[in-house]
Amino acid sequence: MATLLLITGPPGTGKSTLADAAAVELSAPVLGWDWSMASLTQFGPIQEAIAGMSHLDHRRVGWSILWNLATAQLWRGSSVVLDGVARDLEVSGTRDLAETTGARCIVVATRCEDAALQRDRVEGRVRGIPGWHELDWDQVSALLDRWDEPTDVDLRLDAVRPLEGNVDRLVSVLRS
Protein backbone atom coordinates (compact mmCIF):
# COMPACT_ATOMS: atom_id res chain seq x y z
CA MET A 1 0.00 0.00 0.00
CA ALA A 2 1.29 3.46 -0.90
CA THR A 3 1.90 5.98 1.87
CA LEU A 4 1.03 9.67 1.76
CA LEU A 5 3.24 11.35 4.33
CA LEU A 6 2.71 15.00 5.25
CA ILE A 7 5.44 16.74 7.22
CA THR A 8 4.34 20.12 8.52
CA GLY A 9 5.59 22.76 10.91
CA PRO A 10 6.98 26.27 10.93
CA PRO A 11 10.17 27.08 9.00
CA GLY A 12 13.38 26.07 10.71
CA THR A 13 11.95 23.03 12.48
CA GLY A 14 13.49 20.34 10.28
CA LYS A 15 10.59 19.59 7.92
CA SER A 16 12.63 19.31 4.75
CA THR A 17 15.44 17.33 6.39
CA LEU A 18 12.93 14.85 7.77
CA ALA A 19 11.06 14.76 4.46
CA ASP A 20 14.28 13.81 2.68
CA ALA A 21 14.96 11.03 5.20
CA ALA A 22 11.41 9.73 4.83
CA ALA A 23 11.69 9.83 1.04
CA VAL A 24 14.70 7.54 1.20
CA GLU A 25 12.85 5.14 3.51
CA LEU A 26 9.74 5.12 1.28
CA SER A 27 11.55 5.37 -2.09
CA ALA A 28 9.24 8.31 -2.71
CA PRO A 29 9.44 11.80 -4.17
CA VAL A 30 9.29 14.84 -1.92
CA LEU A 31 6.80 17.44 -3.11
CA GLY A 32 7.47 20.78 -1.44
CA TRP A 33 5.05 23.70 -1.20
CA ASP A 34 7.84 26.26 -1.64
CA TRP A 35 9.15 24.43 -4.69
CA SER A 36 5.71 24.30 -6.32
CA MET A 37 5.05 27.99 -5.71
CA ALA A 38 8.56 28.93 -6.87
CA SER A 39 7.75 27.42 -10.26
CA LEU A 40 5.11 30.14 -10.72
CA THR A 41 7.36 33.15 -9.98
CA GLN A 42 8.49 33.51 -13.58
CA PHE A 43 4.95 34.31 -14.73
CA GLY A 44 4.06 37.95 -14.04
CA PRO A 45 0.29 37.65 -14.53
CA ILE A 46 0.15 34.70 -12.15
CA GLN A 47 2.18 36.62 -9.57
CA GLU A 48 -0.19 39.59 -9.88
CA ALA A 49 -3.17 37.29 -9.31
CA ILE A 50 -1.52 35.64 -6.32
CA ALA A 51 -0.62 39.02 -4.82
CA GLY A 52 -4.32 39.92 -4.90
CA MET A 53 -5.39 36.76 -3.09
CA SER A 54 -6.12 36.28 0.57
CA HIS A 55 -3.51 34.42 2.61
CA LEU A 56 -5.80 31.37 2.66
CA ASP A 57 -6.27 31.34 -1.11
CA HIS A 58 -2.51 31.80 -1.60
CA ARG A 59 -1.91 28.69 0.54
CA ARG A 60 -4.59 26.79 -1.36
CA VAL A 61 -2.87 27.39 -4.71
CA GLY A 62 0.28 25.61 -3.56
CA TRP A 63 -1.56 22.79 -1.85
CA SER A 64 -3.76 22.14 -4.89
CA ILE A 65 -0.60 21.73 -6.99
CA LEU A 66 0.93 19.34 -4.45
CA TRP A 67 -2.25 17.30 -4.12
CA ASN A 68 -2.61 16.92 -7.91
CA LEU A 69 1.00 15.79 -8.25
CA ALA A 70 0.59 13.44 -5.29
CA THR A 71 -2.58 11.97 -6.80
CA ALA A 72 -0.71 10.99 -9.96
CA GLN A 73 1.92 9.16 -7.89
CA LEU A 74 -0.55 7.50 -5.52
CA TRP A 75 -2.70 6.23 -8.39
CA ARG A 76 0.33 4.42 -9.76
CA GLY A 77 0.99 2.88 -6.35
CA SER A 78 3.94 5.08 -5.37
CA SER A 79 4.30 6.71 -1.98
CA VAL A 80 4.65 10.49 -1.68
CA VAL A 81 6.10 12.87 0.90
CA LEU A 82 4.52 16.34 1.18
CA ASP A 83 6.66 19.08 2.74
CA GLY A 84 4.99 22.35 3.72
CA VAL A 85 3.52 24.57 6.40
CA ALA A 86 0.16 22.82 6.65
CA ARG A 87 -2.58 23.73 9.08
CA ASP A 88 -5.72 21.77 9.99
CA LEU A 89 -7.35 22.57 6.63
CA GLU A 90 -4.42 21.13 4.66
CA VAL A 91 -4.12 18.13 6.98
CA SER A 92 -7.78 17.37 6.37
CA GLY A 93 -7.33 17.73 2.61
CA THR A 94 -4.32 15.43 2.70
CA ARG A 95 -6.22 12.81 4.69
CA ASP A 96 -9.11 13.07 2.20
CA LEU A 97 -6.68 12.53 -0.68
CA ALA A 98 -5.24 9.45 0.99
CA GLU A 99 -8.71 8.02 1.52
CA THR A 100 -9.70 8.72 -2.09
CA THR A 101 -6.59 7.03 -3.47
CA GLY A 102 -6.49 4.15 -0.97
CA ALA A 103 -3.18 5.26 0.52
CA ARG A 104 -2.07 5.10 4.12
CA CYS A 105 -1.80 8.61 5.54
CA ILE A 106 0.70 9.76 8.15
CA VAL A 107 0.94 13.35 9.38
CA VAL A 108 4.04 14.55 11.22
CA ALA A 109 4.20 17.94 12.92
CA THR A 110 7.57 19.51 13.64
CA ARG A 111 8.39 22.28 16.09
CA CYS A 112 11.34 23.84 17.81
CA GLU A 113 10.78 24.65 21.48
CA ASP A 114 14.01 26.70 21.57
CA ALA A 115 13.40 30.00 19.75
CA ALA A 116 17.12 30.88 19.67
CA LEU A 117 17.93 27.54 18.03
CA GLN A 118 15.13 27.97 15.51
CA ARG A 119 16.37 31.46 14.67
CA ASP A 120 19.90 30.13 14.15
CA ARG A 121 18.55 27.41 11.89
CA VAL A 122 16.59 29.92 9.78
CA GLU A 123 19.40 32.46 9.55
CA GLY A 124 22.04 29.84 8.82
CA ARG A 125 20.41 28.05 5.93
CA VAL A 126 20.39 28.55 2.20
CA ARG A 127 17.77 26.42 0.49
CA GLY A 128 18.61 27.56 -3.04
CA ILE A 129 15.12 27.04 -4.47
CA PRO A 130 15.20 28.60 -7.97
CA GLY A 131 12.89 31.61 -8.11
CA TRP A 132 12.17 31.55 -4.38
CA HIS A 133 13.27 33.88 -1.62
CA GLU A 134 15.20 32.89 1.48
CA LEU A 135 13.17 33.47 4.63
CA ASP A 136 14.55 35.73 7.32
CA TRP A 137 13.81 35.57 11.03
CA ASP A 138 11.31 38.46 10.92
CA GLN A 139 9.19 36.55 8.39
CA VAL A 140 9.35 33.35 10.42
CA SER A 141 8.59 35.21 13.65
CA ALA A 142 5.50 36.76 12.02
CA LEU A 143 4.38 33.29 10.90
CA LEU A 144 4.89 31.93 14.42
CA ASP A 145 2.63 34.69 15.77
CA ARG A 146 -0.25 33.32 13.69
CA TRP A 147 0.73 29.63 13.72
CA ASP A 148 -1.72 27.04 14.97
CA GLU A 149 -0.14 23.60 15.03
CA PRO A 150 -2.45 21.04 13.42
CA THR A 151 -4.37 18.91 15.86
CA ASP A 152 -4.83 15.71 13.81
CA VAL A 153 -1.24 14.45 13.69
CA ASP A 154 0.29 11.02 14.11
CA LEU A 155 3.72 12.09 15.35
CA ARG A 156 5.19 15.28 16.82
CA LEU A 157 8.93 15.92 16.58
CA ASP A 158 10.93 18.70 18.22
CA ALA A 159 14.06 20.05 16.50
CA VAL A 160 15.62 20.51 19.95
CA ARG A 161 16.09 16.74 20.04
CA PRO A 162 18.97 15.23 18.04
CA LEU A 163 18.17 14.77 14.36
CA GLU A 164 19.12 11.09 14.43
CA GLY A 165 16.56 10.41 17.16
CA ASN A 166 13.83 12.25 15.26
CA VAL A 167 14.66 10.34 12.08
CA ASP A 168 14.56 7.05 14.02
CA ARG A 169 11.13 7.90 15.48
CA LEU A 170 9.85 8.85 12.02
CA VAL A 171 11.19 5.70 10.37
CA SER A 172 9.65 3.60 13.16
CA VAL A 173 6.21 5.10 12.39
CA LEU A 174 6.71 4.56 8.65
CA ARG A 175 7.59 0.90 9.21
CA SER A 176 4.65 0.19 11.52
SEKEVO-690121 format. One record per residue: residue in three letters; x, y, z of N, C-alpha, C, O in turn. Coordinates in steps of 0.2 Angstrom, whole numbers, padded with zeros to 4 digits, always signed. Example, Ala and Ser with C-alpha at 12.3 -4.5 7.8 and 13.67 -1.06 7.14 Angstrom:
ALA+0066-0028+0039+0062-0022+0039+0066-0016+0039+0071-0017+0042SER+0064-0011+0035+0068-0005+0036+0064+0000+0039+0067+0006+0040
***
This chain:
MET+0004-0006+0000+0000+0000+0000+0004+0006+0000+0009+0007+0004ALA+0003+0011-0004+0006+0017-0004+0005+0021+0002+0000+0021+0005THR+0010+0025+0004+0009+0030+0009+0010+0037+0007+0014+0039+0003LEU+0005+0041+0010+0005+0048+0009+0007+0051+0015+0003+0051+0020LEU+0013+0054+0016+0016+0057+0022+0016+0064+0021+0019+0067+0016LEU+0013+0068+0026+0014+0075+0026+0018+0077+0032+0017+0075+0038ILE+0023+0081+0031+0027+0084+0036+0026+0091+0036+0027+0095+0031THR+0024+0094+0042+0022+0101+0043+0025+0104+0049+0027+0100+0053GLY+0025+0110+0049+0028+0114+0055+0031+0120+0052+0031+0121+0046PRO+0032+0125+0057+0035+0131+0055+0042+0131+0051+0045+0125+0052PRO+0044+0136+0048+0051+0135+0045+0056+0135+0051+0055+0137+0056GLY+0061+0131+0049+0067+0130+0054+0066+0125+0059+0070+0125+0064THR+0061+0121+0058+0060+0115+0062+0062+0108+0060+0060+0103+0063GLY+0065+0108+0054+0067+0102+0051+0063+0098+0047+0064+0092+0045LYS+0058+0101+0044+0053+0098+0040+0056+0095+0034+0056+0089+0032SER+0060+0099+0030+0063+0097+0024+0068+0091+0025+0069+0086+0021THR+0072+0092+0030+0077+0087+0032+0074+0080+0033+0076+0075+0031LEU+0068+0080+0037+0065+0074+0039+0061+0072+0033+0061+0065+0032ALA+0059+0076+0028+0055+0074+0022+0060+0070+0018+0058+0065+0015ASP+0066+0072+0017+0071+0069+0013+0073+0062+0016+0074+0057+0013ALA+0074+0062+0023+0075+0055+0026+0069+0050+0025+0070+0044+0023ALA+0063+0053+0025+0057+0049+0024+0057+0046+0017+0055+0041+0015ALA+0059+0051+0012+0058+0049+0005+0063+0043+0004+0061+0039+0000VAL+0069+0043+0007+0074+0038+0006+0070+0031+0009+0071+0026+0005GLU+0067+0032+0015+0064+0026+0018+0059+0023+0013+0058+0017+0012LEU+0055+0028+0010+0049+0026+0006+0050+0025-0001+0046+0023-0005SER+0056+0027-0003+0058+0027-0010+0053+0031-0014+0049+0029-0019ALA+0052+0037-0011+0046+0042-0014+0049+0048-0015+0054+0051-0013PRO+0045+0052-0020+0047+0059-0021+0045+0063-0015+0040+0062-0012VAL+0049+0069-0014+0046+0074-0010+0043+0080-0014+0047+0082-0018LEU+0037+0082-0012+0034+0087-0016+0034+0093-0010+0030+0092-0005GLY+0037+0098-0012+0037+0104-0007+0033+0110-0009+0033+0112-0015TRP+0030+0113-0005+0025+0119-0006+0029+0124-0009+0027+0127-0014ASP+0035+0126-0006+0039+0131-0008+0042+0130-0015+0042+0135-0019TRP+0043+0124-0017+0046+0122-0023+0040+0123-0029+0041+0125-0034SER+0034+0121-0027+0029+0121-0032+0027+0129-0033+0026+0131-0039MET+0027+0133-0028+0025+0140-0029+0031+0144-0032+0030+0148-0036ALA+0037+0142-0031+0043+0145-0034+0042+0144-0042+0045+0148-0046SER+0039+0138-0044+0039+0137-0051+0034+0142-0055+0035+0143-0061LEU+0030+0146-0051+0026+0151-0054+0028+0158-0054+0025+0162-0057THR+0034+0159-0051+0037+0166-0050+0039+0169-0056+0039+0175-0057GLN+0040+0165-0061+0042+0168-0068+0037+0170-0072+0038+0173-0078PHE+0031+0169-0070+0025+0172-0074+0021+0178-0070+0018+0177-0065GLY+0023+0183-0073+0020+0190-0070+0013+0190-0069+0011+0192-0063PRO+0009+0188-0074+0001+0188-0073-0001+0184-0067-0005+0185-0063ILE+0002+0178-0066+0001+0173-0061+0003+0177-0054-0001+0176-0049GLN+0009+0180-0054+0011+0183-0048+0006+0189-0046+0005+0190-0040GLU+0004+0193-0051-0001+0198-0049-0007+0195-0046-0010+0198-0042ALA-0010+0190-0049-0016+0186-0047-0015+0184-0039-0019+0185-0035ILE-0009+0181-0038-0008+0178-0032-0007+0184-0027-0009+0183-0021ALA-0004+0189-0029-0003+0195-0024-0010+0198-0022-0010+0201-0017GLY-0015+0197-0026-0022+0200-0024-0026+0195-0020-0032+0196-0019MET-0023+0189-0019-0027+0184-0015-0026+0185-0008-0022+0188-0005SER-0031+0182-0004-0031+0181+0003-0025+0176+0005-0023+0172+0000HIS-0023+0177+0011-0018+0172+0013-0020+0165+0012-0016+0161+0010LEU-0026+0164+0014-0029+0157+0013-0029+0154+0006-0027+0149+0005ASP-0031+0159+0001-0031+0157-0006-0024+0156-0008-0023+0151-0012HIS-0020+0160-0006-0013+0159-0008-0010+0152-0006-0007+0149-0010ARG-0011+0150+0000-0010+0143+0003-0013+0138-0002-0010+0133-0003ARG-0019+0139-0003-0023+0134-0007-0020+0133-0014-0020+0127-0016VAL-0017+0138-0017-0014+0137-0024-0009+0132-0023-0009+0127-0027GLY-0004+0133-0018+0001+0128-0018-0001+0121-0016+0002+0116-0019TRP-0006+0121-0011-0008+0114-0009-0012+0110-0015-0011+0104-0015SER-0015+0114-0019-0019+0111-0024-0014+0108-0029-0015+0102-0032ILE-0008+0111-0031-0003+0109-0035+0000+0102-0032+0001+0097-0035LEU+0002+0103-0026+0005+0097-0022+0000+0091-0022+0002+0085-0024TRP-0006+0092-0021-0011+0086-0021-0012+0083-0027-0013+0077-0028ASN-0012+0087-0033-0013+0085-0040-0007+0080-0041-0008+0075-0044LEU-0001+0083-0040+0005+0079-0041+0005+0073-0037+0007+0067-0040ALA+0003+0073-0031+0003+0067-0026-0002+0062-0029-0001+0056-0029THR-0008+0064-0031-0013+0060-0034-0010+0056-0040-0011+0050-0040ALA-0006+0059-0044-0004+0055-0050+0001+0049-0047+0001+0044-0050GLN+0005+0051-0042+0010+0046-0039+0006+0040-0036+0007+0034-0036LEU+0001+0042-0032-0003+0038-0028-0007+0033-0032-0007+0027-0031TRP-0010+0035-0037-0013+0031-0042-0009+0026-0045-0012+0020-0047ARG-0003+0027-0046+0002+0022-0049+0005+0018-0043+0009+0013-0045GLY+0003+0019-0037+0005+0014-0032+0011+0017-0028+0014+0013-0024SER+0014+0023-0030+0020+0025-0027+0018+0030-0021+0013+0033-0021SER+0022+0029-0016+0022+0034-0010+0024+0041-0012+0027+0042-0016VAL+0022+0045-0007+0023+0052-0008+0024+0056-0002+0021+0054+0003VAL+0029+0060-0001+0030+0064+0004+0029+0072+0003+0032+0074-0002LEU+0024+0075+0007+0023+0082+0006+0026+0086+0011+0026+0084+0017ASP+0029+0091+0009+0033+0095+0014+0031+0103+0013+0031+0106+0008GLY+0027+0105+0019+0025+0112+0019+0022+0114+0025+0021+0110+0030VAL+0021+0120+0026+0018+0123+0032+0010+0122+0032+0006+0126+0029ALA+0008+0116+0034+0001+0114+0033-0003+0115+0040+0000+0114+0045ARG-0009+0118+0039-0013+0119+0045-0018+0113+0045-0018+0109+0041ASP-0023+0114+0050-0029+0109+0050-0032+0108+0043-0034+0102+0041LEU-0033+0113+0040-0037+0113+0033-0033+0108+0028-0036+0104+0025GLU-0026+0110+0028-0022+0106+0023-0021+0098+0026-0021+0094+0022VAL-0021+0097+0032-0021+0091+0035-0027+0087+0033-0027+0081+0031SER-0033+0090+0034-0039+0087+0032-0039+0085+0024-0041+0080+0022GLY-0037+0090+0020-0037+0089+0013-0032+0083+0011-0033+0079+0007THR-0026+0083+0015-0022+0077+0013-0025+0070+0016-0024+0065+0012ARG-0028+0070+0021-0031+0064+0023-0037+0062+0019-0038+0056+0017ASP-0040+0067+0016-0046+0065+0011-0042+0062+0005-0045+0058+0002LEU-0037+0065+0003-0033+0063-0003-0031+0055-0002-0032+0051-0007ALA-0028+0054+0003-0026+0047+0005-0032+0042+0005-0032+0037+0002GLU-0038+0044+0008-0044+0040+0008-0046+0039+0000-0048+0033-0001THR-0046+0044-0004-0049+0044-0010-0044+0039-0015-0047+0035-0019THR-0038+0039-0013-0033+0035-0017-0031+0028-0014-0027+0025-0017GLY-0034+0027-0008-0032+0021-0005-0026+0020-0002-0023+0015-0001ALA-0023+0026+0000-0016+0026+0003-0016+0027+0010-0021+0029+0013ARG-0011+0024+0013-0010+0025+0021-0008+0033+0022-0004+0035+0018CYS-0011+0036+0026-0009+0043+0028-0006+0044+0035-0008+0041+0040ILE+0000+0047+0035+0003+0049+0041+0005+0056+0041+0007+0059+0036VAL+0003+0060+0046+0005+0067+0047+0010+0068+0053+0008+0065+0058VAL+0015+0071+0051+0020+0073+0056+0021+0080+0057+0021+0084+0052ALA+0020+0083+0063+0021+0090+0065+0028+0091+0068+0030+0087+0073THR+0031+0096+0065+0038+0098+0068+0037+0104+0072+0033+0108+0070ARG+0042+0105+0077+0042+0111+0080+0049+0112+0083+0053+0108+0082CYS+0050+0118+0086+0057+0119+0089+0055+0123+0095+0054+0129+0095GLU+0056+0120+0101+0054+0123+0107+0059+0128+0110+0058+0132+0114ASP+0065+0129+0106+0070+0133+0108+0070+0139+0102+0073+0138+0097ALA+0068+0145+0104+0067+0150+0099+0074+0152+0096+0075+0154+0090ALA+0079+0152+0101+0086+0154+0098+0088+0149+0093+0092+0151+0088LEU+0087+0143+0095+0090+0138+0090+0086+0138+0083+0089+0138+0078GLN+0079+0139+0084+0076+0140+0078+0078+0146+0074+0079+0145+0067ARG+0079+0151+0077+0082+0157+0073+0089+0156+0070+0090+0158+0064ASP+0093+0152+0074+0100+0151+0071+0099+0146+0065+0102+0147+0060ARG+0094+0142+0065+0093+0137+0059+0090+0141+0053+0092+0140+0048VAL+0086+0146+0054+0083+0150+0049+0088+0154+0046+0089+0154+0040GLU+0092+0158+0050+0097+0162+0048+0103+0159+0045+0107+0162+0041GLY+0104+0153+0047+0110+0149+0044+0109+0145+0038+0114+0141+0036ARG+0103+0145+0035+0102+0140+0030+0101+0144+0023+0099+0150+0023VAL+0103+0140+0018+0102+0143+0011+0099+0137+0007+0102+0132+0006ARG+0092+0138+0006+0089+0132+0002+0090+0132-0005+0090+0127-0008GLY+0091+0138-0008+0093+0138-0015+0087+0136-0020+0089+0133-0025ILE+0081+0137-0018+0076+0135-0022+0075+0140-0028+0074+0146-0027PRO+0076+0138-0034+0076+0143-0040+0069+0147-0040+0064+0144-0040GLY+0070+0154-0040+0064+0158-0041+0061+0160-0034+0056+0163-0034TRP+0064+0157-0028+0061+0158-0022+0065+0162-0017+0072+0162-0018HIS+0063+0165-0013+0066+0169-0008+0069+0165-0002+0065+0160+0000GLU+0074+0167+0001+0076+0164+0007+0072+0168+0013+0072+0174+0013LEU+0070+0164+0018+0066+0167+0023+0071+0170+0028+0076+0168+0029ASP+0069+0176+0031+0073+0179+0037+0069+0178+0043+0063+0176+0043TRP+0072+0179+0049+0069+0178+0055+0063+0182+0056+0058+0180+0059ASP+0063+0188+0054+0057+0192+0055+0051+0189+0051+0045+0189+0054GLN+0051+0186+0045+0046+0183+0042+0044+0177+0046+0038+0175+0046VAL+0048+0173+0048+0047+0167+0052+0043+0169+0059+0038+0165+0061SER+0046+0174+0062+0043+0176+0068+0036+0178+0067+0031+0177+0071ALA+0034+0182+0062+0028+0184+0060+0023+0178+0059+0017+0178+0061LEU+0026+0173+0056+0022+0166+0054+0020+0163+0061+0015+0161+0062LEU+0025+0163+0066+0024+0160+0072+0019+0163+0076+0015+0160+0080ASP+0018+0170+0075+0013+0173+0079+0006+0171+0077+0001+0172+0081ARG+0005+0169+0071-0001+0167+0068-0002+0159+0067-0007+0157+0064TRP+0003+0155+0070+0004+0148+0069-0001+0144+0074-0001+0146+0080ASP-0005+0140+0071-0009+0135+0075-0006+0128+0073-0008+0126+0067GLU-0003+0125+0077-0001+0118+0075-0007+0114+0074-0012+0114+0078PRO-0007+0110+0069-0012+0105+0067-0014+0101+0073-0009+0099+0077THR-0020+0099+0074-0022+0095+0079-0022+0087+0077-0021+0083+0082ASP-0023+0086+0071-0024+0079+0069-0018+0076+0066-0017+0075+0060VAL-0013+0075+0071-0006+0072+0068-0005+0065+0072-0007+0064+0077ASP+0000+0062+0068+0001+0055+0071+0008+0055+0075+0009+0051+0078LEU+0012+0060+0073+0019+0060+0077+0021+0068+0077+0020+0072+0072ARG+0023+0070+0083+0026+0076+0084+0033+0076+0086+0035+0072+0090LEU+0037+0080+0082+0045+0080+0083+0047+0087+0084+0045+0091+0081ASP+0052+0087+0089+0055+0094+0091+0062+0094+0089+0066+0089+0090ALA+0064+0099+0085+0070+0100+0083+0076+0101+0088+0081+0101+0087VAL+0073+0102+0094+0078+0103+0100+0081+0096+0101+0087+0095+0103ARG+0078+0090+0099+0080+0084+0100+0085+0082+0094+0085+0085+0089PRO+0090+0078+0096+0095+0076+0090+0091+0074+0084+0086+0070+0084LEU+0094+0076+0078+0091+0074+0072+0090+0066+0071+0085+0064+0069GLU+0096+0063+0073+0096+0055+0072+0090+0052+0076+0087+0048+0073GLY+0088+0055+0082+0083+0052+0086+0076+0054+0083+0072+0049+0082ASN+0075+0060+0080+0069+0061+0076+0068+0057+0070+0063+0055+0069VAL+0074+0056+0066+0073+0052+0060+0071+0045+0062+0067+0041+0059ASP+0074+0042+0068+0073+0035+0070+0065+0035+0072+0062+0030+0070ARG+0063+0040+0075+0056+0040+0077+0051+0040+0071+0046+0036+0071LEU+0053+0044+0066+0049+0044+0060+0049+0038+0056+0044+0035+0054VAL+0055+0035+0055+0056+0028+0052+0052+0023+0055+0049+0019+0052SER+0052+0023+0062+0048+0018+0066+0041+0018+0064+0037+0013+0063VAL+0038+0025+0064+0031+0025+0062+0030+0023+0055+0025+0020+0053LEU+0034+0025+0050+0034+0023+0043+0034+0015+0042+0030+0013+0038ARG+0037+0012+0047+0038+0004+0046+0032+0001+0050+0032-0005+0049SER+0028+0004+0054+0023+0001+0058+0017+0000+0054+0012-0003+0056
***
